[in-house]
Amino acid sequence: MIKTLIRLKILKFILISGASAAYAFKKYCDKKNKEKVKKDGKTSLLTR
């Protein structure tokens, strides 16, 4: 019983950590994409 509870807590911790890491990675990628779009947008305006 105690081993099962410990395993469940560890599993819960792993799932929450994984979700947090995925969210942070998504935010990082979105930020990079926004910077890239801004950079591309500025260069295209100068060439017109």
N, C-alpha and C positions, 0 to 999 in steps of 0.2 A: 504493500500500500504506500509506504513512504517513498520507496524507489519510484513508483509510478508517478507520484506527485512531483518528485524532483525532476523526472524526465519531462513531465508536462510543462513545468516551469522553465526548464532549459529550452524546450521546443518553442514556447511562447516568446522567450527572449530572442531566440534566433529569428523567428518570424518578424518580430517587431524591428529588430536590427536590420534585417534584409529589406523591409519596407522603407525604413528610414534611409538606408543607403541608396535605394532605387530613387526615392524622392529627391535626395540631394543631387544625385547624378543627373536626373531629369532637369532640375533647376539649373545646374551647371551647363548642360547642353543647350537649354533654351537661351541662356544668357549669351553663350558663344554664338548661337545662330542670330540673335538680335544684333550683336555687334557686327557680324558678317554682313547682314542685310543693310545696316546703316552704312558700313564702309562701301559696299557695292552701290548703294543708292547715291552716295556722294560722288563717286567716280562717274556714274552714268549721267549725273546732272552736269558735270563739268565737260563731258564730251559732246553734249548737245549744244 
